[in-house]
Amino acid sequence: MQTPKSFSLSYKILSLFSVIRGYNIMVLVLAQYLAAIFIFSPKKSLSYVFFDYQLFFIVLASVCVVASGYIINNFYDVKADRINRPIKANLDNVVKQQTKLRIYFFLNFLGFVFGFIVSWRAALFFAVYIFSIWFYSHRLKKQAFIGLVTAAVLTVLPFFAIFVHFRNFSKIIFVHASFLFFVVLLRQLIKDLGNIRGAVATNYITFPVKYGERNSRKLGIFIVFFTCIPAVILFFYPSIGYMKYYFVFSIFVLFFIAFMLWKHNLRKYYVLLHNILKIMLLVGILSLLLVDPSLIVERVIDKLN
């Protein structure tokens, strides 16, 4: 039978998992490794990628810094979250703010150390990344357009570290990056649309607050158009294999989102669209396996032999 003390500890662990968005962290790790295998180093063996200690520490550093970013973001958004997500806010507040800050500094320290193990350049990259996340949470998040774009850039940035590590500067990688950037930008805008009440109450001048809900929905439709451009380019690019069908799927999803933005303006629809984009991103990560399905089979067979 579980004691009250052990239940309290497990509840605090669950609360911390919620604060650092544990699900997002796990998806990030999966995305970084799949991107490393199929996009950044398709000619490298599985063992080379999995036992590349520098890649391992880059991923670890990314996890630490992104998790700390969620903590500092949670720290500044306490009042807004109570309005926008009261249930999650109650769970997040099980862990004291002082404890969160200690974990925040510790994770940032670990992220810098893991980066330094790779190289001083990697350490500098993560140091700048740490500062950028703090500056976004402290200042830029309250700006309209700058905050919106910065949030999307910071989300994509962990993949830049892997991109530099493998020194793969092919054009198709930049097309992939632009598609990911626009999807994340659209998701962030829709998230801001759903969080208008909290933003107004806490004096956050997000894009929907400054320019209005109607103009924000128009911008969302405009972003959908720009997102479809790299999706079409990637569909006709032969090296992505069966992943091209994911981009067909994503175009249909994007048109559905544009239609919903044009027709509806209720918060429940914004929440729905935000979740649809999250699922679309997850499916996109898993669809990296379709770039060359035989690659995994052949490498596993070679390993067994």
Contacts in CASP RR format, 6 or more apart in sequence:
PFRMAT RR
TARGET T0000
AUTHOR 0000-0000-0000
METHOD contacts of the structure
MODEL  1
MQTPKSFSLSYKILSLFSVIRGYNIMVLVLAQYLAAIFIFSPKKSLSYVF
FDYQLFFIVLASVCVVASGYIINNFYDVKADRINRPIKANLDNVVKQQTK
LRIYFFLNFLGFVFGFIVSWRAALFFAVYIFSIWFYSHRLKKQAFIGLVT
AAVLTVLPFFAIFVHFRNFSKIIFVHASFLFFVVLLRQLIKDLGNIRGAV
ATNYITFPVKYGERNSRKLGIFIVFFTCIPAVILFFYPSIGYMKYYFVFS
IFVLFFIAFMLWKHNLRKYYVLLHNILKIMLLVGILSLLLVDPSLIVERV
IDKLN
2 10 0 8 1.000
11 94 0 8 1.000
12 94 0 8 1.000
12 95 0 8 1.000
14 91 0 8 1.000
14 94 0 8 1.000
15 91 0 8 1.000
15 92 0 8 1.000
15 93 0 8 1.000
15 94 0 8 1.000
15 95 0 8 1.000
16 95 0 8 1.000
16 103 0 8 1.000
18 88 0 8 1.000
18 91 0 8 1.000
18 92 0 8 1.000
19 70 0 8 1.000
19 71 0 8 1.000
19 74 0 8 1.000
19 92 0 8 1.000
19 95 0 8 1.000
19 100 0 8 1.000
20 67 0 8 1.000
20 70 0 8 1.000
20 71 0 8 1.000
21 67 0 8 1.000
21 70 0 8 1.000
22 67 0 8 1.000
24 66 0 8 1.000
24 70 0 8 1.000
25 63 0 8 1.000
25 66 0 8 1.000
25 67 0 8 1.000
27 281 0 8 1.000
27 282 0 8 1.000
27 285 0 8 1.000
28 62 0 8 1.000
28 63 0 8 1.000
28 66 0 8 1.000
28 158 0 8 1.000
29 59 0 8 1.000
29 63 0 8 1.000
30 285 0 8 1.000
31 159 0 8 1.000
31 285 0 8 1.000
32 58 0 8 1.000
32 59 0 8 1.000
32 62 0 8 1.000
32 158 0 8 1.000
32 159 0 8 1.000
32 162 0 8 1.000
33 49 0 8 1.000
33 50 0 8 1.000
33 59 0 8 1.000
34 285 0 8 1.000
34 286 0 8 1.000
34 288 0 8 1.000
34 289 0 8 1.000
35 159 0 8 1.000
35 162 0 8 1.000
35 288 0 8 1.000
36 49 0 8 1.000
36 55 0 8 1.000
36 162 0 8 1.000
36 166 0 8 1.000
37 44 0 8 1.000
37 46 0 8 1.000
37 49 0 8 1.000
37 288 0 8 1.000
37 295 0 8 1.000
38 288 0 8 1.000
38 289 0 8 1.000
38 291 0 8 1.000
38 292 0 8 1.000
38 295 0 8 1.000
39 168 0 8 1.000
39 173 0 8 1.000
39 176 0 8 1.000
39 288 0 8 1.000
39 291 0 8 1.000
40 162 0 8 1.000
40 163 0 8 1.000
40 165 0 8 1.000
40 166 0 8 1.000
40 168 0 8 1.000
40 173 0 8 1.000
41 48 0 8 1.000
41 49 0 8 1.000
41 166 0 8 1.000
41 168 0 8 1.000
42 291 0 8 1.000
42 292 0 8 1.000
42 295 0 8 1.000
45 299 0 8 1.000
45 302 0 8 1.000
46 296 0 8 1.000
46 299 0 8 1.000
46 300 0 8 1.000
46 303 0 8 1.000
47 299 0 8 1.000
47 303 0 8 1.000
49 55 0 8 1.000
54 118 0 8 1.000
54 119 0 8 1.000
54 165 0 8 1.000
55 162 0 8 1.000
55 165 0 8 1.000
57 114 0 8 1.000
57 115 0 8 1.000
57 117 0 8 1.000
57 118 0 8 1.000
57 122 0 8 1.000
58 114 0 8 1.000
58 115 0 8 1.000
58 118 0 8 1.000
58 122 0 8 1.000
58 161 0 8 1.000
58 162 0 8 1.000
58 165 0 8 1.000
59 162 0 8 1.000
60 110 0 8 1.000
60 111 0 8 1.000
60 114 0 8 1.000
61 110 0 8 1.000
61 111 0 8 1.000
61 112 0 8 1.000
61 114 0 8 1.000
61 115 0 8 1.000
61 118 0 8 1.000
61 122 0 8 1.000
61 126 0 8 1.000
61 161 0 8 1.000
62 158 0 8 1.000
62 161 0 8 1.000
64 107 0 8 1.000
64 108 0 8 1.000
64 110 0 8 1.000
64 111 0 8 1.000
64 114 0 8 1.000
65 107 0 8 1.000
65 108 0 8 1.000
65 111 0 8 1.000
65 126 0 8 1.000
65 129 0 8 1.000
65 130 0 8 1.000
65 133 0 8 1.000
65 158 0 8 1.000
66 158 0 8 1.000
67 107 0 8 1.000
68 103 0 8 1.000
68 104 0 8 1.000
68 105 0 8 1.000
68 107 0 8 1.000
68 108 0 8 1.000
68 130 0 8 1.000
68 133 0 8 1.000
69 104 0 8 1.000
69 133 0 8 1.000
69 134 0 8 1.000
69 137 0 8 1.000
71 100 0 8 1.000
71 101 0 8 1.000
71 103 0 8 1.000
71 104 0 8 1.000
71 107 0 8 1.000
72 104 0 8 1.000
72 133 0 8 1.000
72 134 0 8 1.000
72 137 0 8 1.000
72 138 0 8 1.000
73 133 0 8 1.000
73 137 0 8 1.000
73 141 0 8 1.000
74 81 0 8 1.000
74 92 0 8 1.000
74 100 0 8 1.000
75 97 0 8 1.000
75 100 0 8 1.000
75 101 0 8 1.000
75 104 0 8 1.000
75 137 0 8 1.000
76 137 0 8 1.000
76 138 0 8 1.000
76 141 0 8 1.000
77 137 0 8 1.000
77 202 0 8 1.000
78 89 0 8 1.000
78 93 0 8 1.000
78 97 0 8 1.000
79 198 0 8 1.000
79 201 0 8 1.000
79 202 0 8 1.000
80 195 0 8 1.000
80 198 0 8 1.000
80 199 0 8 1.000
80 201 0 8 1.000
80 202 0 8 1.000
80 204 0 8 1.000
81 88 0 8 1.000
81 89 0 8 1.000
81 92 0 8 1.000
82 89 0 8 1.000
83 197 0 8 1.000
83 198 0 8 1.000
83 201 0 8 1.000
83 202 0 8 1.000
84 194 0 8 1.000
84 195 0 8 1.000
84 197 0 8 1.000
84 198 0 8 1.000
108 130 0 8 1.000
111 126 0 8 1.000
111 130 0 8 1.000
112 123 0 8 1.000
112 126 0 8 1.000
112 127 0 8 1.000
112 130 0 8 1.000
113 123 0 8 1.000
114 126 0 8 1.000
115 122 0 8 1.000
115 123 0 8 1.000
115 125 0 8 1.000
115 126 0 8 1.000
116 122 0 8 1.000
116 123 0 8 1.000
118 165 0 8 1.000
122 161 0 8 1.000
122 165 0 8 1.000
125 161 0 8 1.000
125 164 0 8 1.000
126 161 0 8 1.000
129 154 0 8 1.000
129 157 0 8 1.000
132 150 0 8 1.000
132 154 0 8 1.000
132 157 0 8 1.000
133 154 0 8 1.000
136 147 0 8 1.000
136 150 0 8 1.000
136 151 0 8 1.000
136 154 0 8 1.000
140 146 0 8 1.000
140 147 0 8 1.000
140 150 0 8 1.000
141 147 0 8 1.000
141 150 0 8 1.000
141 151 0 8 1.000
141 204 0 8 1.000
141 206 0 8 1.000
142 203 0 8 1.000
142 204 0 8 1.000
142 205 0 8 1.000
142 206 0 8 1.000
143 205 0 8 1.000
144 205 0 8 1.000
144 206 0 8 1.000
144 207 0 8 1.000
144 209 0 8 1.000
144 210 0 8 1.000
144 211 0 8 1.000
145 207 0 8 1.000
147 206 0 8 1.000
148 185 0 8 1.000
148 188 0 8 1.000
148 189 0 8 1.000
148 192 0 8 1.000
148 206 0 8 1.000
148 207 0 8 1.000
149 185 0 8 1.000
151 184 0 8 1.000
151 188 0 8 1.000
152 181 0 8 1.000
152 184 0 8 1.000
152 185 0 8 1.000
152 188 0 8 1.000
153 181 0 8 1.000
155 184 0 8 1.000
155 188 0 8 1.000
156 177 0 8 1.000
156 180 0 8 1.000
156 181 0 8 1.000
156 184 0 8 1.000
159 177 0 8 1.000
159 180 0 8 1.000
163 173 0 8 1.000
163 177 0 8 1.000
172 234 0 8 1.000
172 237 0 8 1.000
172 239 0 8 1.000
172 240 0 8 1.000
175 230 0 8 1.000
175 233 0 8 1.000
175 234 0 8 1.000
175 237 0 8 1.000
176 230 0 8 1.000
176 234 0 8 1.000
178 230 0 8 1.000
179 227 0 8 1.000
179 230 0 8 1.000
179 231 0 8 1.000
179 234 0 8 1.000
179 247 0 8 1.000
180 281 0 8 1.000
182 223 0 8 1.000
182 226 0 8 1.000
182 227 0 8 1.000
182 230 0 8 1.000
183 227 0 8 1.000
183 250 0 8 1.000
183 277 0 8 1.000
183 280 0 8 1.000
183 281 0 8 1.000
184 281 0 8 1.000
185 223 0 8 1.000
186 220 0 8 1.000
186 223 0 8 1.000
186 224 0 8 1.000
186 227 0 8 1.000
186 254 0 8 1.000
186 257 0 8 1.000
186 277 0 8 1.000
187 274 0 8 1.000
187 277 0 8 1.000
187 278 0 8 1.000
187 281 0 8 1.000
189 207 0 8 1.000
189 208 0 8 1.000
189 216 0 8 1.000
189 219 0 8 1.000
189 220 0 8 1.000
189 223 0 8 1.000
190 220 0 8 1.000
190 257 0 8 1.000
190 261 0 8 1.000
190 270 0 8 1.000
190 273 0 8 1.000
190 274 0 8 1.000
190 277 0 8 1.000
191 270 0 8 1.000
191 274 0 8 1.000
192 199 0 8 1.000
192 206 0 8 1.000
192 207 0 8 1.000
192 208 0 8 1.000
192 216 0 8 1.000
193 208 0 8 1.000
193 213 0 8 1.000
193 216 0 8 1.000
193 217 0 8 1.000
193 270 0 8 1.000
194 208 0 8 1.000
194 267 0 8 1.000
194 270 0 8 1.000
194 271 0 8 1.000
194 274 0 8 1.000
195 206 0 8 1.000
196 206 0 8 1.000
196 208 0 8 1.000
196 209 0 8 1.000
196 213 0 8 1.000
196 267 0 8 1.000
198 204 0 8 1.000
199 205 0 8 1.000
199 206 0 8 1.000
199 208 0 8 1.000
199 209 0 8 1.000
200 209 0 8 1.000
207 216 0 8 1.000
207 219 0 8 1.000
208 216 0 8 1.000
211 219 0 8 1.000
213 265 0 8 1.000
214 265 0 8 1.000
217 261 0 8 1.000
217 262 0 8 1.000
217 265 0 8 1.000
220 258 0 8 1.000
220 261 0 8 1.000
221 258 0 8 1.000
221 261 0 8 1.000
221 262 0 8 1.000
224 254 0 8 1.000
224 255 0 8 1.000
224 257 0 8 1.000
224 258 0 8 1.000
224 261 0 8 1.000
225 258 0 8 1.000
227 250 0 8 1.000
227 254 0 8 1.000
228 251 0 8 1.000
228 254 0 8 1.000
231 247 0 8 1.000
231 250 0 8 1.000
231 251 0 8 1.000
231 254 0 8 1.000
232 247 0 8 1.000
232 251 0 8 1.000
234 240 0 8 1.000
234 243 0 8 1.000
234 244 0 8 1.000
234 247 0 8 1.000
235 244 0 8 1.000
235 247 0 8 1.000
235 248 0 8 1.000
236 244 0 8 1.000
237 244 0 8 1.000
239 291 0 8 1.000
240 291 0 8 1.000
241 290 0 8 1.000
241 291 0 8 1.000
241 292 0 8 1.000
242 290 0 8 1.000
242 291 0 8 1.000
242 293 0 8 1.000
243 284 0 8 1.000
243 287 0 8 1.000
243 288 0 8 1.000
243 290 0 8 1.000
243 291 0 8 1.000
245 287 0 8 1.000
245 290 0 8 1.000
246 283 0 8 1.000
246 284 0 8 1.000
246 287 0 8 1.000
246 290 0 8 1.000
249 280 0 8 1.000
249 283 0 8 1.000
250 280 0 8 1.000
250 284 0 8 1.000
253 276 0 8 1.000
253 277 0 8 1.000
253 280 0 8 1.000
256 276 0 8 1.000
257 273 0 8 1.000
257 276 0 8 1.000
257 277 0 8 1.000
260 269 0 8 1.000
260 272 0 8 1.000
260 273 0 8 1.000
261 273 0 8 1.000
289 296 0 8 1.000
END
